[in-house]
Amino acid sequence: MSMDPIELKRALGAGLLSFPVTPFGQDGLFNRKAYEKHVGWLAGFDASVLFAAGGTGEFFSLEPSEIPEIIEAAKASAGNTPIVSGCGYGTRIAVSIAKSAEKAGADGILLLPHYLMDASQEGLYQHIKTVCQSVGIGVMVYNRDNSILTAETLARLCDVCPNLVGFKDGSGDIGTVRKITAVMGDRLTYLGGMPTAELFADAYLGAGVTTYSSAVFNFVPALAQQFYKSLRAGDTAATNKILIDFFYPFMDIRNRQKGYAVSAIKAGVRLMGFDTGPVRAPLTDLTAEEVKMLEALCEPYRNADSAAQAAE
């Protein structure tokens, strides 16, 4: 049974969030067994919510018909951790995905930007309202790229969509984010959604965004949790050390090619012993040299993650 939207809202704000990668087999199809093994491992590191078939899960390369099985697999292996499904494209397709995700047991949906074209605020309002009203589960909107909501439009949506419970920002426009958190208050839970969100976590925390989705949680979950807890505790010395030791070098690898914000995560999961398969086109995998760079960066954290898992 899916979680009530208000319960999901509380869960979203209760701790660190993450987006599991989607593994593919040699035939190019979804590898359910590998996915369940990885999600089951992640569930031992206390993520508050996991987002299946999301951005890091290559939502943009999935067929809509593949999403329900991915949601079912996540629900089967994540224990009590709530599962939110990716959703997107034009309104009709998004409604279809949202309904199928709800039927598959998703506790909520993250509505990613619609496809290709810019839209007016009225167009975004109608699009999001239609998707929200097509399901009973909680919905989060993702402010990014060609889908940037103003505080006024978001307030209108909250008035007519009681199941709209979250706002995720990937625009980096702190001024707009701060206005939204000031205007909307505790009506929504606010999520940081920049690629490698830890690099921006301090700035977003100052803007009233108390949590974020960590992509690196996929392969160094203990480190991701350590950073999050230090951030919330105001331990700047600890967060600075982790940024310098891990996140800035990781950013250097990630920035070597477009699309590596996903490809580098999948490579990291592979280095931890999980069968992820390759990324789907149009993304490309890391080169052998880049994999070696990532392996050297991750080596100090292998034992920490194994020990943390064993202690659960």
C-alpha positions as CSV (number, residue, x, y, z in Angstrom):
1,M,0.0,0.0,0.0
2,S,1.3,3.4,-1.0
3,M,2.2,6.0,1.7
4,D,-0.2,8.9,2.4
5,P,1.1,12.2,0.8
6,I,1.5,13.9,4.2
7,E,3.5,10.9,5.5
8,L,5.7,11.1,2.4
9,K,6.2,14.8,3.0
10,R,7.5,14.1,6.5
11,A,9.8,11.3,5.1
12,L,11.3,13.6,2.5
13,G,12.3,16.0,5.2
14,A,13.6,13.4,7.6
15,G,17.1,12.8,6.2
16,L,19.2,12.1,3.1
17,L,17.6,11.1,-0.2
18,S,19.1,9.2,-3.2
19,F,18.4,8.0,-6.7
20,P,19.6,4.4,-7.4
21,V,21.1,3.7,-10.8
22,T,19.2,1.4,-13.2
23,P,21.3,-1.6,-14.2
24,F,21.0,-3.1,-17.7
25,G,22.0,-6.6,-18.8
26,Q,24.1,-7.6,-21.8
27,D,20.8,-7.7,-23.8
28,G,20.3,-4.0,-22.9
29,L,17.2,-4.7,-20.8
30,F,16.5,-3.9,-17.2
31,N,18.4,-6.3,-14.9
32,R,16.0,-6.7,-12.0
33,K,18.1,-9.1,-9.9
34,A,21.1,-6.7,-9.9
35,Y,18.8,-3.8,-9.1
36,E,17.2,-5.5,-6.2
37,K,20.6,-6.5,-4.8
38,H,21.9,-2.9,-5.0
39,V,18.7,-1.3,-3.6
40,G,18.7,-3.8,-0.8
41,W,22.3,-2.7,0.1
42,L,21.4,1.0,-0.1
43,A,18.4,0.4,2.2
44,G,20.9,-0.5,5.0
45,F,22.3,3.0,5.0
46,D,19.2,4.9,6.2
47,A,18.2,7.0,3.2
48,S,14.9,8.6,4.1
49,V,13.5,8.1,0.6
50,L,14.8,6.4,-2.6
51,F,13.8,7.6,-6.0
52,A,13.5,4.8,-8.6
53,A,13.7,5.5,-12.3
54,G,14.9,9.0,-11.6
55,G,17.5,11.2,-13.2
56,T,20.5,9.1,-12.0
57,G,18.4,6.1,-12.8
58,E,18.4,7.2,-16.5
59,F,14.7,8.0,-16.6
60,F,15.3,9.8,-19.9
61,S,16.5,6.6,-21.5
62,L,13.7,4.3,-20.2
63,E,10.6,3.3,-22.0
64,P,7.5,4.2,-20.0
65,S,6.5,0.6,-20.0
66,E,9.8,-0.3,-18.1
67,I,9.0,1.9,-15.2
68,P,6.4,-0.2,-13.3
69,E,8.7,-3.2,-13.0
70,I,11.5,-0.9,-11.7
71,I,9.2,0.5,-9.1
72,E,8.0,-3.0,-8.1
73,A,11.6,-4.2,-7.8
74,A,12.5,-1.2,-5.6
75,K,9.5,-1.8,-3.4
76,A,10.4,-5.4,-3.1
77,S,14.0,-4.8,-2.0
78,A,14.0,-1.5,-0.1
79,G,12.3,-2.7,3.1
80,N,10.4,0.2,4.8
81,T,12.1,2.9,2.8
82,P,9.6,4.9,0.7
83,I,10.0,4.7,-3.1
84,V,9.3,7.7,-5.3
85,S,9.1,7.2,-9.1
86,G,10.4,9.4,-11.8
87,C,7.8,10.9,-14.1
88,G,7.9,13.3,-17.0
89,Y,7.6,14.2,-20.7
90,G,4.4,15.9,-22.0
91,T,1.2,15.9,-20.0
92,R,-0.5,12.9,-21.5
93,I,2.6,10.7,-21.2
94,A,3.3,12.0,-17.7
95,V,-0.2,11.2,-16.5
96,S,0.2,7.7,-17.9
97,I,3.5,7.2,-16.1
98,A,2.2,8.6,-12.9
99,K,-0.8,6.3,-12.9
100,S,1.3,3.2,-13.8
101,A,3.8,4.1,-11.0
102,E,1.0,4.4,-8.5
103,K,-0.5,1.1,-9.6
104,A,3.0,-0.5,-9.2
105,G,3.1,0.7,-5.6
106,A,5.1,3.9,-5.7
107,D,4.7,6.1,-2.7
108,G,5.0,9.3,-4.8
109,I,6.3,10.7,-8.0
110,L,9.0,13.3,-8.9
111,L,7.7,15.3,-11.9
112,L,10.8,16.0,-14.0
113,P,10.8,18.8,-16.6
114,H,8.6,18.3,-19.6
115,Y,10.1,17.5,-23.0
116,L,12.1,20.0,-25.0
117,M,10.0,23.2,-25.3
118,D,9.8,26.1,-23.0
119,A,6.4,26.8,-21.6
120,S,4.6,29.8,-20.0
121,Q,3.8,29.8,-16.3
122,E,0.2,29.1,-17.1
123,G,1.3,26.1,-19.2
124,L,3.4,24.8,-16.4
125,Y,0.5,25.3,-14.0
126,Q,-1.9,23.3,-16.2
127,H,0.6,20.6,-16.8
128,I,1.5,20.1,-13.1
129,K,-2.1,20.4,-11.9
130,T,-3.2,17.7,-14.4
131,V,-0.5,15.3,-13.3
132,C,-1.2,15.9,-9.6
133,Q,-4.9,15.4,-10.0
134,S,-4.4,12.1,-11.9
135,V,-3.1,10.3,-8.8
136,G,-3.6,10.1,-5.1
137,I,0.0,9.7,-4.1
138,G,2.4,12.6,-3.2
139,V,4.0,14.6,-6.0
140,M,7.2,16.6,-6.0
141,V,8.0,19.1,-8.8
142,Y,11.6,19.5,-10.1
143,N,12.5,23.1,-10.9
144,R,15.2,22.8,-13.6
145,D,16.0,23.6,-17.2
146,N,12.8,24.5,-19.1
147,S,10.5,24.0,-16.1
148,I,11.2,26.9,-13.8
149,L,8.2,27.8,-11.5
150,T,7.8,31.2,-9.9
151,A,6.7,31.4,-6.3
152,E,3.3,32.7,-7.5
153,T,2.7,29.7,-9.8
154,L,3.8,27.3,-7.1
155,A,1.4,28.9,-4.6
156,R,-1.5,28.5,-7.1
157,L,-0.6,24.9,-7.5
158,C,-0.5,24.3,-3.8
159,D,-4.0,25.8,-3.5
160,V,-5.5,23.2,-5.8
161,C,-3.2,20.2,-5.4
162,P,-3.2,18.9,-1.8
163,N,-1.0,16.0,-2.8
164,L,1.8,18.4,-4.1
165,V,4.2,17.9,-1.1
166,G,7.7,18.7,-2.4
167,F,9.7,21.2,-4.4
168,K,13.1,20.2,-5.7
169,D,15.5,22.7,-7.2
170,G,18.2,22.0,-9.8
171,S,18.4,25.5,-11.2
172,G,21.0,26.9,-8.8
173,D,19.0,30.2,-8.6
174,I,19.2,30.7,-4.9
175,G,17.3,34.0,-5.0
176,T,14.2,32.3,-6.5
177,V,14.5,29.3,-4.1
178,R,14.7,31.6,-1.1
179,K,11.6,33.5,-2.2
180,I,9.8,30.2,-2.6
181,T,10.8,28.9,0.8
182,A,9.8,32.3,2.4
183,V,6.4,32.5,0.6
184,M,5.4,28.8,1.0
185,G,6.8,28.1,4.4
186,D,6.2,24.6,5.7
187,R,3.5,23.9,3.1
188,L,6.2,22.0,1.1
189,T,9.3,20.0,1.8
190,Y,12.3,21.5,0.0
191,L,14.9,19.4,-1.7
192,G,18.3,20.3,-3.2
193,G,18.7,18.8,-6.7
194,M,21.8,20.2,-8.2
195,P,24.2,17.5,-9.8
196,T,26.5,16.3,-7.0
197,A,24.3,18.2,-4.6
198,E,26.9,18.2,-1.8
199,L,28.8,20.9,-3.6
200,F,25.9,23.2,-3.2
201,A,24.5,22.0,0.1
202,D,25.7,24.9,2.3
203,A,24.2,27.5,0.0
204,Y,20.9,25.7,-0.2
205,L,20.7,25.1,3.6
206,G,21.0,28.9,4.0
207,A,18.1,29.3,1.6
208,G,15.8,27.0,3.7
209,V,16.5,23.8,1.8
210,T,17.3,21.2,4.6
211,T,17.8,18.1,2.5
212,Y,18.9,16.9,-0.9
213,S,19.4,13.9,-3.1
214,S,22.9,12.4,-3.0
215,A,24.0,10.6,-6.2
216,V,27.2,9.4,-4.6
217,F,25.1,7.6,-2.0
218,N,24.9,5.0,-4.7
219,F,28.4,3.8,-4.1
220,V,29.8,5.6,-1.0
221,P,26.7,5.7,1.2
222,A,28.5,5.9,4.5
223,L,30.5,8.9,3.3
224,A,27.3,10.6,1.9
225,Q,25.6,10.1,5.3
226,Q,28.7,11.4,7.2
227,F,28.6,14.6,5.0
228,Y,24.9,15.1,5.5
229,K,25.0,14.7,9.3
230,S,28.0,17.0,9.5
231,L,26.2,19.6,7.4
232,R,23.1,19.5,9.6
233,A,25.3,19.7,12.7
234,G,27.0,22.8,11.4
235,D,30.4,21.1,11.5
236,T,32.0,23.1,8.7
237,A,35.5,21.7,9.3
238,A,34.1,18.2,8.7
239,T,32.2,19.1,5.5
240,N,35.2,21.1,4.2
241,K,37.5,18.1,4.6
242,I,35.1,15.8,2.8
243,L,34.6,18.3,0.0
244,I,38.4,18.6,-0.4
245,D,39.2,14.9,0.0
246,F,36.4,13.5,-2.1
247,F,33.8,15.8,-3.8
248,Y,36.1,18.2,-5.5
249,P,38.3,15.4,-7.0
250,F,35.0,13.6,-8.0
251,M,33.8,16.8,-9.7
252,D,37.0,16.9,-11.8
253,I,36.2,13.4,-13.1
254,R,32.5,14.2,-13.5
255,N,33.3,17.3,-15.6
256,R,35.5,15.6,-18.1
257,Q,32.5,14.8,-20.3
258,K,28.8,15.8,-20.6
259,G,26.6,13.2,-19.0
260,Y,29.2,12.0,-16.6
261,A,27.0,13.2,-13.7
262,V,25.2,9.9,-14.3
263,S,28.0,7.8,-15.9
264,A,30.4,8.4,-13.1
265,I,27.9,7.3,-10.6
266,K,27.2,4.1,-12.4
267,A,30.9,3.5,-12.7
268,G,31.3,4.0,-8.9
269,V,28.5,1.4,-8.2
270,R,30.3,-1.0,-10.5
271,L,33.5,-0.5,-8.6
272,M,31.7,-1.5,-5.4
273,G,31.0,-4.9,-6.9
274,F,27.5,-4.4,-8.3
275,D,26.5,-5.5,-11.9
276,T,25.2,-2.2,-13.3
277,G,25.9,-2.8,-17.0
278,P,26.6,0.2,-19.2
279,V,24.7,3.5,-19.5
280,R,22.2,3.7,-22.3
281,A,22.8,5.9,-25.3
282,P,23.0,8.9,-25.7
283,L,25.2,8.7,-22.5
284,T,28.7,7.2,-22.7
285,D,30.6,5.3,-20.0
286,L,33.9,6.5,-18.5
287,T,37.1,5.5,-20.2
288,A,39.5,2.9,-18.6
289,E,41.7,5.8,-17.5
290,E,38.9,7.6,-15.8
291,V,37.7,4.4,-14.1
292,K,41.1,4.1,-12.6
293,M,41.0,7.7,-11.4
294,L,37.6,7.0,-9.7
295,E,38.8,3.7,-8.2
296,A,41.7,5.5,-6.6
297,L,39.4,8.1,-5.2
298,C,37.0,5.5,-3.8
299,E,39.6,3.1,-2.3
300,P,39.7,4.8,1.1
301,Y,36.0,4.5,1.5
302,R,35.4,0.8,0.6
303,N,36.1,-0.5,4.1
304,A,34.0,2.3,5.8
305,D,30.9,1.3,3.7
306,S,31.4,-2.4,4.4
307,A,31.8,-1.8,8.1
308,A,28.7,0.4,8.2
309,Q,26.7,-2.2,6.4
310,A,27.9,-4.9,8.7
311,A,26.9,-2.9,11.8
312,E,23.3,-2.5,10.6
